[in-house]
């Protein structure tokens, strides 16, 4: 398989983990390029559920190299726990199949506390963050005060740098009325994590370029979704990294001309977690999906907000990311419906919109214009061939792909690897 960037084409939680797992079969290397442990990919293999936060989903396939790229922000304690959890489930995690960029930035407890305090003070204007410290960690990176993995695994340097950072951030925490951190206990826990992670830390940019010259096939794994992108999302209700295709280049060090295709992942409907506008939000759809045990966050367990498929958003995602192929997940979530709506435009202030307004207040007032499709009203979860799908389901899939302006390449009708259909 050619070098492939995989992105979420909605507001995250599109089922990327499952699609990454499927595509990894044809890849040699899987690279996570941005975000932190505020993201979660859920993958089912032979009935076993795996929830991954920092480790790329490719770790579940033997013989694949997984890379945590320079664009990721890493909570070392969380990463050690995640690796140990995978090992307890029988997954081999060694320096031969996992590499961590030495220039990835580190998340500390003061980042999490600052994240929490800032969110509390926003009140009803809160963003709805996971409070994992991701935004403040990226803030330190931009301010050039962050510590990187290369610092973490250098004991003398790390202690000196951390002492300065704790002293400075404790002053900020006191101003917020929060309890300051203990430098000694923080240092001890992070030194233990550094010892565990040091064998994995390397210059991943050089390794990826050398692998590319040898003809290795690389899959770039995105976290979150297009409309959570710090530049192209529904700001300020976004994450703190570039979740769009360009982030795969900056977050890995592999240049754009080495990328061969972009796969966009969408649900057959729309969801988002956290605050911010969601034009097609629908309580009945949310209640139905939650009642089925679906749409709860992999990281926080929060119920996701749900609505009809928004082709205005996905079409814009195609434009921003350069999406070539579309993977549609959770089609089976719509199996029981008699009628299905798809948003084809918005109406606001007496005007018809075919793209998302950048003005967040205007977007919040957008009313969806729907096109109605007949439901197929039969289970699809046991289907394994395109022609076996109900005709109305195939028509629906073709319609949302046409509206998105991307080629329909994969359809998922359940969490298992085998519950994946290639249109033909």
C-alpha positions in Angstrom: 0.0 0.0 0.0 1.2 3.5 -0.8 2.0 6.1 1.9 -1.5 6.9 3.3 -2.8 9.7 5.6 -5.9 8.7 7.6 -8.0 11.6 9.0 -11.3 12.0 10.7 -13.6 14.0 8.4 -16.1 15.0 11.1 -15.7 16.1 14.8 -13.6 13.0 15.8 -14.7 9.6 17.1 -15.4 8.5 13.6 -14.2 4.9 14.2 -10.6 5.6 12.9 -9.1 3.0 15.2 -10.9 0.2 13.4 -10.1 1.5 9.9 -6.5 2.0 10.9 -6.4 -1.6 12.0 -7.8 -2.8 8.7 -5.4 -0.6 6.6 -2.4 -1.7 8.8 -2.6 -5.1 7.2 -1.2 -3.6 4.0 1.3 -1.2 5.8 4.8 -1.7 7.2 4.8 1.3 9.6 2.0 3.1 11.4 2.8 6.7 12.7 0.7 8.7 15.2 1.3 12.3 14.2 -0.5 14.6 16.7 -2.7 14.9 19.8 -2.2 13.3 23.1 -4.0 10.9 25.4 -7.1 13.0 25.0 -7.8 10.8 22.0 -8.9 7.2 22.0 -9.0 4.5 19.4 -11.1 1.4 20.1 -10.3 -1.8 18.2 -11.9 -5.2 18.6 -9.8 -8.3 17.6 -11.2 -11.8 18.1 -13.7 -10.4 20.5 -11.1 -8.7 22.7 -11.5 -4.9 23.1 -8.4 -2.7 23.0 -8.6 1.0 23.8 -5.5 2.9 22.7 -4.7 6.5 23.6 -1.1 7.1 22.5 0.2 3.8 21.0 -0.7 3.5 17.3 -3.4 0.9 16.5 -0.9 -1.0 14.4 0.6 -2.5 17.6 -2.2 -5.1 17.4 -0.7 -6.6 14.2 2.5 -8.6 14.5 5.4 -7.5 12.4 4.4 -3.8 12.2 6.5 -0.9 13.4 4.6 1.8 15.4 5.9 5.3 15.8 4.7 8.1 18.1 5.8 11.1 16.1 7.2 14.5 17.0 3.8 16.2 16.7 2.3 14.2 19.7 2.3 15.5 23.3 3.1 12.6 25.6 2.0 11.9 29.2 4.8 9.5 30.2 2.9 8.1 33.1 -0.1 7.4 31.0 2.0 5.9 28.2 3.8 3.5 30.6 0.4 2.4 31.9 -1.0 1.9 28.4 2.0 -0.2 27.4 1.7 -2.3 30.5 -2.0 -2.7 29.9 -1.3 -4.0 26.4 1.2 -6.4 27.6 -1.3 -7.8 30.1 -3.6 -8.5 27.2 -0.8 -10.4 25.5 0.3 -7.7 23.0 4.1 -7.6 22.5 5.4 -4.0 23.0 9.2 -3.7 22.5 11.7 -1.3 21.1 11.6 -3.4 17.9 7.9 -2.5 17.2 7.4 0.8 19.0 9.5 4.0 18.6 8.9 7.4 20.3 10.2 10.6 18.8 12.8 12.2 21.0 11.4 15.6 20.0 7.8 14.9 21.1 6.8 17.2 24.0 5.9 16.0 27.5 2.7 16.6 29.4 3.0 17.2 33.1 0.6 17.4 36.1 0.7 21.2 36.0 -0.6 21.1 32.4 -3.6 19.0 33.6 -4.3 21.3 36.6 -4.1 24.5 34.4 -6.4 22.8 31.9 -8.9 22.1 34.6 -8.7 25.6 36.2 -9.1 27.4 32.9 -12.1 25.3 31.9 -13.8 25.9 35.3 -13.3 29.6 34.9 -14.9 29.7 31.5 -18.2 28.7 33.0 -20.9 28.4 30.4 -18.4 29.3 27.7 -16.3 26.2 28.5 -14.8 24.2 25.6 -15.5 20.8 27.0 -11.9 19.5 27.1 -10.9 16.2 28.5 -8.7 18.0 31.1 -5.7 15.9 30.1 -3.5 19.0 29.9 -3.1 18.8 26.1 -3.8 22.5 25.4 -1.4 23.8 28.0 1.3 21.4 26.8 0.9 22.6 23.2 0.9 26.1 24.6 4.3 25.5 26.3 5.5 24.1 23.0 4.5 27.2 21.1 6.0 29.4 23.9 9.3 27.5 23.6 9.2 26.5 27.3 8.2 22.9 26.9 10.2 19.8 27.8 10.7 17.1 25.2 11.3 13.3 25.4 15.0 14.0 24.7 15.0 16.0 28.0 13.1 13.4 29.9 15.6 10.6 29.3 18.6 12.9 30.2 18.4 12.7 34.1 20.6 15.7 35.0 19.2 18.0 32.4 15.6 16.9 33.1 15.9 17.6 36.9 17.3 21.1 36.3 14.7 22.0 33.7 11.8 20.5 35.6 12.7 22.5 38.7 12.3 25.7 36.8 9.1 24.7 35.2 7.5 23.5 38.5 8.5 26.7 40.2 7.0 28.9 37.5 3.8 26.9 37.1 3.2 26.7 40.9 3.1 30.5 40.9 0.3 30.3 38.3 -1.5 27.6 40.1 -1.5 29.6 43.4 -2.9 32.6 41.4 -5.8 30.3 40.4 -6.3 29.2 44.0 -5.1 25.6 43.2 -2.7 23.6 45.3 0.9 23.7 44.2 2.8 20.6 43.1 5.6 18.8 44.9 8.7 18.9 42.8 10.3 15.9 44.5 7.3 13.5 44.1 6.8 14.7 40.5 10.5 14.2 39.7 10.5 10.7 41.2 7.5 9.5 39.2 8.7 11.0 35.9 12.2 9.5 36.4 10.6 6.1 36.8 8.6 6.6 33.6 11.8 7.8 31.8 13.6 4.6 32.7 10.8 2.5 31.3 10.4 4.6 28.1 14.1 5.3 27.3 14.6 2.1 25.1 11.8 3.4 22.8 13.1 7.0 22.3 14.8 7.7 19.0 15.2 10.1 16.1 12.1 8.9 14.3 12.4 11.4 11.4 15.6 9.8 10.2 14.2 6.3 10.7 11.1 7.1 8.7 13.1 8.6 5.8 15.4 5.6 5.7 12.4 3.2 5.8 10.8 5.2 2.9 14.0 4.9 0.8 13.8 1.1 1.4 10.3 1.1 0.0 8.4 0.7 3.2 4.7 1.5 3.2 3.7 4.1 5.9 0.2 4.7 7.4 -0.1 8.1 9.1 -2.7 7.8 11.9 -4.6 11.0 12.8 -6.4 11.6 16.1 -9.6 13.7 16.6 -11.3 15.0 13.4 -11.2 17.8 10.8 -13.5 20.2 12.7 -11.4 19.9 15.8 -8.4 21.2 14.0 -6.8 24.3 15.7 -6.8 26.2 12.3 -9.7 24.7 10.3 -12.1 23.6 13.0 -15.0 25.2 14.8 -12.8 27.5 16.9 -12.6 27.9 19.8 -14.3 24.5 20.3 -11.4 22.6 19.0 -8.3 20.7 20.1 -4.8 22.2 20.2 -3.2 20.5 17.2 -3.6 20.2 13.5 -5.9 17.2 13.0 -6.1 17.7 9.2 -3.9 16.0 6.6 -1.1 18.7 6.8 -0.5 17.7 10.4 0.7 14.3 9.3 3.7 16.0 7.6 4.6 18.4 10.4 3.9 15.8 13.0 6.2 13.1 11.5 8.8 14.9 9.4 7.8 13.2 6.2 7.2 15.8 3.5 4.0 16.3 1.4 5.4 14.9 -1.8 5.9 11.5 -0.2 2.2 11.2 0.6 0.2 9.2 -1.9 -3.4 9.3 -0.8 -5.7 10.6 2.0 -8.4 8.4 3.5 -11.2 10.3 5.3 -13.2 8.4 7.9 -16.9 9.3 8.6 -19.7 7.8 10.5 -22.9 7.2 8.7 -24.3 9.9 10.9 -22.6 12.7 12.9 -21.3 12.9 16.5 -19.2 15.2 18.6 -18.0 15.3 22.2 -17.7 18.6 24.1 -19.2 22.0 23.5 -19.7 23.9 20.3 -22.1 24.0 17.4 -23.4 20.8 15.8 -25.9 21.8 13.2 -27.6 18.4 12.7 -27.8 17.5 16.4 -30.9 15.4 17.0 -32.1 14.2 20.4 -34.1 11.3 19.0 -31.0 9.9 17.2 -28.9 10.4 20.3 -31.4 8.6 22.5 -31.6 5.8 20.0 -27.8 5.3 19.7 -27.2 5.7 23.5 -30.0 3.2 24.1 -28.1 0.7 21.9 -25.0 1.2 24.1 -23.3 3.2 21.4 -21.6 6.6 21.3 -19.8 6.9 24.6 -16.3 8.4 24.5 -13.4 6.0 24.6 -11.3 8.4 26.7 -13.8 9.9 29.1 -16.9 7.7 28.8 -19.0 10.8 28.1 -22.1 10.3 26.0 -21.5 11.8 22.5 -23.8 14.3 21.0 -25.4 12.8 17.9 -27.2 13.9 14.7 -27.9 13.2 11.1 -25.1 13.0 8.5 -23.8 16.5 7.6 -22.5 16.5 4.0 -21.8 20.2 4.2 -19.1 19.5 6.8 -17.8 16.3 5.1 -17.5 18.1 1.7 -15.5 20.8 3.4 -13.3 18.2 5.0 -12.6 16.7 1.5 -11.5 20.2 0.4 -9.3 20.9 3.4 -7.6 17.5 3.6 -7.6 16.5 -0.1 -9.5 13.3 0.7 -9.3 10.7 -2.0 -11.1 7.7 -0.4 -13.9 7.6 2.1 -14.4 5.0 4.8 -17.9 5.0 6.3 -18.3 3.4 9.7 -21.3 2.5 12.0 -23.7 2.0 9.1 -25.4 -0.6 11.2 -26.4 2.1 13.7 -29.1 3.2 11.2 -30.5 -0.3 10.5 -33.8 0.2 12.3 -34.8 3.6 10.9 -37.7 4.0 8.4 -36.4 7.4 7.2 -32.9 8.9 7.2 -32.0 12.6 6.8 -28.9 14.0 5.3 -28.0 17.7 5.6 -27.1 19.1 2.2 -27.0 22.8 3.1 -27.6 25.3 5.9 -29.9 28.2 6.1 -29.1 31.2 8.3 -29.9 34.9 8.1 -32.0 34.3 5.1 -29.1 32.8 3.1 -28.3 29.3 1.9 -24.8 28.1 2.9 -23.0 25.2 1.4 -19.9 25.5 3.7 -19.4 26.0 7.4 -19.3 29.7 8.4 -16.1 30.6 10.2 -18.2 32.9 12.5 -19.0 30.5 15.4 -22.1 32.5 16.4 -23.4 32.3 12.8 -22.7 28.6 12.7 -24.6 28.1 15.9 -27.7 29.6 14.3 -27.4 27.5 11.1 -30.5 25.4 10.4 -29.9 22.2 8.3 -31.6 21.7 5.0 -32.3 18.0 4.6 -32.6 15.5 1.9 -34.6 12.4 2.9 -33.6 8.8 2.2 -35.6 5.6 2.8 -34.2 3.3 5.5 -33.5 -0.3 4.8 -34.9 -1.6 8.1 -32.9 -4.8 8.3 -29.7 -5.8 10.0 -26.4 -5.3 8.2 -24.0 -6.6 10.8 -23.7 -10.1 9.3 -23.2 -8.8 5.7 -19.7 -9.5 4.3 -20.1 -8.6 0.6 -21.2 -5.3 -1.0 -23.9 -6.9 -3.1 -25.4 -8.5 0.1 -26.1 -5.0 1.6 -29.7 -3.9 1.2 -30.2 -1.9 -1.9 -31.4 1.1 0.0 -28.2 1.0 2.2 -26.0 0.9 -0.9 -28.0 3.9 -2.3 -27.5 5.8 0.9 -23.7 5.1 1.0 -23.3 6.2 -2.6 -25.3 9.4 -2.0 -23.2 10.5 1.0 -20.0 9.7 -0.8 -21.1 11.7 -3.8 -22.1 14.6 -1.6 -18.7 14.4 0.1 -17.0 14.2 -3.3 -14.8 11.2 -2.3 -14.6 7.6 -3.6 -16.3 5.2 -1.3 -13.6 2.6 -0.4 -14.6 0.9 2.9 -17.8 0.3 4.8 -17.8 -0.8 8.4 -20.9 -2.6 9.8 -19.5 -3.5 13.3 -16.4 -3.3 15.4 -14.8 -6.5 14.3 -12.1 -6.7 11.6 -14.3 -9.1 9.6 -17.2 -6.6 9.6 -15.6 -4.6 6.9 -16.9 -4.4 3.3 -15.1 -3.2 0.2 -17.5 -1.8 -2.4 -17.4 -3.5 -5.7 
